[in-house]
């Protein structure tokens, strides 16, 4: 059976680009363990992420629009799947390691809070150590889910947003794919919600990227494929148009009071939960009580709250702070 894994490693070595990161060269895991006879290390990482509880909870976490009534709006899970698809397409076309790329993409938002970036800002404002969802994603993989992922997947997860670039091209592709995915699907959701229309999109962006979501994504993906060698990059005109579109979305959607009007309430809810659990750690579930003993109540409160779905956060808040009706 071990021949299956070895054959896959040989195929990687023979077929992938010189710029690809080969699984045989991994720096390994936090805790050494035996190899699977069938799957490579990166295949196992991908599978561990898909099967973990934090991944499943992404289906009930907000992307942009808080708790929408319609089933058509994106969630954190559908966003993750779109990032994975875009990143895999680019990686495959460039002869890079598609499995490594997929594992990073699937794990990149494991630590995202309920209520999207509003929840992230709320915890960052009250937790003394600060809170960044990409750092929490790595913590979820390492400390909470204990996935024992390879160094390269862990590095790609923590470097997918800001700051230091990932060490592998595969990780850097996920960073670009994340931006391609969220800007374009957020446009789609904002149009569905009546916040903007296709006609509102900047003419300069449409001229270089296209008029539809499909055209825009295709243009960006093709530009990445055509311009990436040892550095992930877009054509200058395409990059400029993409930046214009990004700025437009921040002005018209991400800071729009129509679609962000409830965020203040969401932030207050998250911070109230943090205040409660950080001062009443005995109310935490057992696994988080253990974290409180080892790393402090504030750290445990953050881990518990960050892992909540939107609906569960509302339920917990209601249980502790909203009076129940009399049942007698």
VMD Tcl script that draws the C-alpha trace (Angstrom):
set ca {
  {0.00 0.00 0.00}
  {2.85 2.42 0.72}
  {3.65 2.27 -2.99}
  {0.58 4.43 -3.63}
  {1.92 7.39 -1.64}
  {5.41 6.97 -3.07}
  {4.01 6.87 -6.58}
  {2.20 10.17 -5.95}
  {5.44 11.74 -4.70}
  {7.23 10.52 -7.82}
  {4.51 12.00 -10.05}
  {4.93 15.35 -8.27}
  {8.67 15.28 -8.87}
  {8.32 14.40 -12.56}
  {5.42 16.64 -13.52}
  {5.40 19.78 -11.36}
  {7.18 23.05 -12.12}
  {10.60 23.89 -10.72}
  {8.79 26.57 -8.69}
  {6.38 24.09 -7.09}
  {6.83 22.98 -3.51}
  {7.17 19.20 -3.46}
  {5.58 17.32 -0.61}
  {8.76 15.28 -0.08}
  {10.50 18.53 0.95}
  {8.09 19.44 3.75}
  {9.60 20.73 6.98}
  {7.27 18.37 8.76}
  {4.71 18.64 11.53}
  {4.77 20.11 15.03}
  {4.66 16.54 16.35}
  {6.33 13.85 14.29}
  {4.09 11.02 13.16}
  {4.17 8.10 10.77}
  {3.25 8.46 7.11}
  {-0.04 7.32 5.65}
  {0.48 4.42 3.23}
  {-1.87 5.97 0.65}
  {-1.99 9.76 1.09}
  {0.80 12.30 0.99}
  {1.28 14.68 3.93}
  {-0.52 17.51 2.11}
  {-3.43 15.22 1.19}
  {-3.78 14.30 4.85}
  {-3.74 17.98 5.83}
  {-6.54 18.74 3.38}
  {-8.61 15.84 4.71}
  {-8.04 16.78 8.37}
  {-9.25 20.31 7.70}
  {-12.38 19.17 5.85}
  {-13.33 16.79 8.66}
  {-12.76 19.17 11.58}
  {-15.59 20.86 13.47}
  {-14.28 24.38 12.84}
  {-14.60 23.81 9.08}
  {-18.21 22.65 9.41}
  {-19.14 25.71 11.46}
  {-18.10 28.02 8.62}
  {-21.45 27.33 6.94}
  {-23.20 29.40 9.63}
  {-20.73 32.29 9.81}
  {-21.35 35.62 8.10}
  {-19.35 36.69 5.08}
  {-20.55 40.29 4.58}
  {-24.31 40.45 5.16}
  {-25.26 39.56 8.75}
  {-27.64 36.60 9.06}
  {-29.39 37.14 5.70}
  {-32.89 35.71 5.24}
  {-32.11 34.42 1.74}
  {-30.13 31.22 1.16}
  {-28.39 32.77 -1.85}
  {-25.92 34.95 0.08}
  {-22.41 33.71 0.71}
  {-21.31 32.30 4.04}
  {-17.77 31.85 5.27}
  {-17.91 28.25 4.00}
  {-19.02 29.06 0.47}
  {-16.36 31.78 0.38}
  {-13.75 29.19 1.39}
  {-14.84 26.82 -1.37}
  {-14.67 29.61 -3.97}
  {-11.17 30.54 -2.80}
  {-10.13 26.91 -3.10}
  {-11.51 26.61 -6.63}
  {-9.79 29.79 -7.85}
  {-6.49 28.94 -6.17}
  {-6.47 25.39 -7.52}
  {-7.12 26.62 -11.05}
  {-4.13 28.99 -10.91}
  {-1.86 26.44 -9.23}
  {-2.73 23.70 -11.70}
  {-2.12 25.95 -14.72}
  {1.30 26.96 -13.34}
  {2.34 23.41 -12.53}
  {2.40 24.09 -8.81}
  {1.33 21.77 -6.00}
  {-2.45 21.77 -6.22}
  {-2.94 19.69 -3.08}
  {-0.85 22.05 -0.95}
  {-2.75 24.99 -2.43}
  {-6.10 23.37 -1.67}
  {-5.18 22.56 1.92}
  {-4.12 26.16 2.62}
  {-7.27 27.54 0.97}
  {-9.61 25.25 2.91}
  {-7.94 26.13 6.21}
  {-7.39 29.86 5.74}
  {-10.54 31.04 7.58}
  {-10.90 28.39 10.29}
  {-10.46 31.04 12.97}
  {-12.91 33.59 11.63}
  {-15.34 35.03 14.15}
  {-19.14 35.13 14.06}
  {-20.54 38.23 12.33}
  {-17.63 38.50 9.88}
  {-15.05 41.22 10.32}
  {-17.30 43.00 12.82}
  {-16.67 40.15 15.24}
  {-12.97 40.32 14.49}
  {-12.84 44.06 15.23}
  {-14.83 43.56 18.43}
  {-12.41 41.01 19.85}
  {-9.38 42.96 18.68}
  {-10.62 45.97 20.63}
  {-10.98 44.16 23.97}
  {-8.48 41.29 23.99}
  {-5.16 42.62 25.37}
  {-3.11 40.51 22.95}
  {-5.13 41.74 19.96}
  {-7.07 39.52 17.58}
  {-6.48 38.75 13.91}
  {-8.53 36.06 12.21}
  {-5.55 34.67 10.29}
  {-3.60 34.18 13.52}
  {-6.66 32.57 15.08}
  {-6.99 30.24 12.08}
  {-3.53 28.88 12.81}
  {-4.34 28.64 16.51}
  {-7.50 26.67 15.71}
  {-5.47 24.23 13.64}
  {-2.69 23.91 16.22}
  {-4.27 24.29 19.65}
  {-8.02 23.74 19.41}
  {-8.54 21.16 16.68}
  {-5.00 19.79 17.13}
  {-4.71 18.93 13.45}
  {-0.90 18.73 13.52}
  {-0.61 20.16 10.01}
  {2.60 20.45 8.01}
  {4.71 23.59 8.25}
  {3.88 24.71 4.70}
  {0.10 24.56 5.20}
  {0.38 26.34 8.55}
  {2.59 29.04 7.00}
  {0.14 29.58 4.13}
  {-2.80 29.89 6.53}
  {-1.21 32.53 8.77}
  {0.16 34.53 5.82}
  {-3.00 34.63 3.71}
  {-4.08 38.19 4.52}
  {-1.51 40.77 5.59}
  {2.08 41.10 6.67}
  {4.70 38.55 5.78}
  {4.30 36.68 2.49}
  {3.93 32.90 2.52}
  {7.14 31.00 1.91}
  {5.63 28.98 -0.93}
  {4.15 30.18 -4.20}
  {1.15 28.01 -3.38}
  {0.53 30.04 -0.23}
  {0.88 33.33 -2.12}
  {-1.62 32.13 -4.72}
  {-4.17 31.51 -1.96}
  {-3.69 35.10 -0.77}
  {-4.53 36.42 -4.26}
  {-7.37 33.91 -4.73}
  {-8.91 35.05 -1.43}
  {-9.03 38.64 -2.68}
  {-10.35 37.65 -6.13}
  {-13.09 35.56 -4.52}
  {-14.33 37.94 -1.86}
  {-14.41 41.09 -3.99}
  {-16.32 39.40 -6.80}
  {-18.77 37.42 -4.71}
  {-19.35 40.44 -2.47}
  {-20.28 42.42 -5.59}
  {-22.71 39.63 -6.47}
  {-24.27 39.66 -3.00}
  {-24.42 43.47 -2.86}
  {-26.26 43.54 -6.20}
  {-28.66 40.86 -4.95}
  {-29.26 42.94 -1.84}
  {-29.97 46.10 -3.83}
  {-27.00 47.95 -2.33}
  {-25.37 48.52 -5.74}
  {-26.09 47.64 -9.36}
  {-23.85 46.47 -12.19}
  {-24.13 49.98 -13.61}
  {-22.54 51.43 -10.46}
  {-19.26 49.57 -10.96}
  {-16.35 51.82 -12.01}
  {-16.02 52.08 -15.79}
  {-12.24 51.72 -15.63}
  {-12.55 48.46 -13.72}
  {-15.14 47.11 -16.15}
  {-13.02 48.10 -19.13}
  {-10.11 45.90 -18.08}
  {-11.82 43.21 -16.04}
  {-15.19 42.70 -17.76}
  {-18.86 43.39 -17.14}
  {-19.88 40.22 -15.28}
  {-18.64 38.23 -12.29}
  {-17.55 35.39 -14.55}
  {-15.63 37.73 -16.87}
  {-13.92 39.49 -13.98}
  {-12.80 36.30 -12.28}
  {-11.60 34.83 -15.57}
  {-9.60 37.97 -16.40}
  {-7.95 38.00 -12.97}
  {-7.17 34.29 -13.04}
  {-5.73 34.44 -16.56}
  {-3.65 37.49 -15.66}
  {-2.21 35.68 -12.64}
  {-1.36 32.64 -14.76}
  {0.24 34.71 -17.52}
  {2.31 36.96 -15.24}
  {3.42 34.65 -12.43}
  {6.83 33.02 -12.61}
  {8.64 33.16 -9.28}
  {6.35 35.91 -7.93}
  {2.55 35.94 -7.92}
  {1.43 39.02 -9.80}
  {-1.09 40.49 -12.23}
  {-0.66 42.55 -15.37}
  {-0.22 46.24 -14.49}
  {-3.52 47.37 -16.05}
  {-5.43 44.47 -14.53}
  {-3.90 45.15 -11.10}
  {-4.81 48.83 -11.35}
  {-8.40 47.98 -12.32}
  {-8.60 45.44 -9.49}
  {-7.42 48.07 -7.00}
  {-10.06 50.49 -8.25}
  {-12.73 47.82 -7.77}
  {-11.43 47.08 -4.28}
  {-11.59 50.77 -3.30}
  {-15.11 51.02 -4.73}
  {-16.28 48.08 -2.61}
  {-14.90 49.61 0.57}
  {-16.62 52.89 -0.14}
  {-19.97 51.57 -1.37}
  {-20.42 48.23 0.43}
  {-17.97 47.42 3.25}
  {-18.61 50.75 4.99}
  {-22.18 51.28 3.73}
  {-24.58 51.91 6.65}
  {-27.39 50.14 4.77}
  {-25.67 46.75 4.84}
  {-23.53 47.44 7.91}
  {-26.18 49.06 10.09}
  {-26.42 46.06 12.43}
  {-22.66 45.67 12.91}
  {-22.59 47.91 15.99}
  {-25.05 45.58 17.69}
  {-23.03 42.54 16.64}
  {-19.83 44.05 18.03}
  {-21.53 44.95 21.31}
  {-22.87 41.40 21.60}
  {-19.43 39.85 21.01}
  {-17.78 42.19 23.52}
  {-20.46 41.48 26.13}
  {-19.83 37.76 25.74}
  {-16.09 38.36 26.09}
  {-16.60 40.42 29.25}
  {-18.77 37.68 30.73}
  {-16.69 34.62 29.90}
  {-13.34 36.23 30.69}
  {-14.62 36.96 34.21}
  {-16.67 33.76 34.58}
  {-14.43 31.06 33.04}
  {-16.30 28.39 35.02}
  {-19.20 28.97 32.59}
  {-17.07 27.88 29.62}
  {-17.32 24.37 28.12}
  {-14.80 21.93 29.61}
  {-12.26 22.12 26.81}
  {-12.10 25.89 27.15}
  {-11.85 25.70 30.93}
  {-8.66 23.73 30.32}
  {-7.37 26.57 28.12}
  {-8.27 29.05 30.87}
  {-6.17 27.08 33.37}
  {-3.22 26.90 31.00}
  {-3.33 30.29 29.21}
  {-5.76 32.48 31.13}
  {-9.48 33.20 31.09}
  {-9.22 35.97 28.48}
  {-7.53 33.66 25.98}
  {-10.12 30.95 26.61}
  {-13.00 33.40 26.20}
  {-11.61 34.57 22.85}
  {-11.18 31.00 21.61}
  {-14.73 30.07 22.59}
  {-16.36 33.17 21.10}
  {-14.32 33.14 17.89}
  {-15.45 29.57 17.26}
  {-19.15 30.41 17.54}
  {-21.47 30.62 14.57}
  {-23.69 33.70 14.23}
  {-26.77 31.84 15.44}
  {-24.99 30.18 18.36}
  {-23.56 33.52 19.54}
  {-27.10 34.93 19.54}
  {-28.37 31.88 21.45}
  {-25.64 32.09 24.11}
  {-26.18 35.83 24.51}
  {-29.92 35.28 24.89}
  {-29.41 32.52 27.47}
  {-27.31 34.76 29.70}
  {-28.71 38.24 29.13}
  {-32.30 38.03 27.82}
  {-35.04 37.13 30.35}
  {-36.96 33.95 29.57}
  {-40.72 33.72 29.70}
  {-42.39 32.06 32.68}
  {-43.13 28.35 32.14}
  {-44.97 27.62 35.39}
}
mol new
graphics top color blue
foreach p $ca { graphics top sphere $p radius 0.5 }
foreach p [lrange $ca 0 end-1] q [lrange $ca 1 end] { graphics top cylinder $p $q radius 0.2 }
display resetview
